[in-house]
């Protein structure tokens, strides 16, 4: 699994008013780690981030496949 960076950035802009920290707290991941993934400083194949996004999507009736690339 890998984070779809563009789609997650769009989700953050729409649902979290562009606030990455708020999003990171919502998926229970360190804000700095989310920032590094979204800024392409590290690879987005983090199980913890992907699982957090999946749980968030399930709670909010969103299709996680838009935000996670299954490889």
TANOR-V824487 format. One record per backbone hydrogen bond with DSSP energy under -0.5 kcal/mol. CO is the residue of the C=O (numbers start at 1). NH is the residue of the N-H. Records with the same first field share a line. If there is no record, write none. Layout:
CO: NH  NH
This chain:
2: 69
3: 5
4: 8
5: 9
6: 10
7: 11
8: 12
9: 13
10: 14
11: 15  16
12: 16  18
16: 19
18: 20
19: 23
20: 24
21: 25
22: 26
23: 27
24: 29
25: 28
30: 34
31: 35
32: 36
33: 37
34: 38
35: 39
36: 41  42
37: 40
44: 3
45: 47
46: 50
47: 51
48: 52
49: 53
50: 54
51: 55
52: 56
53: 57
54: 58
55: 59
56: 60
57: 62
58: 61
62: 64
63: 66
64: 67  68
67: 4
68: 70
69: 2  71
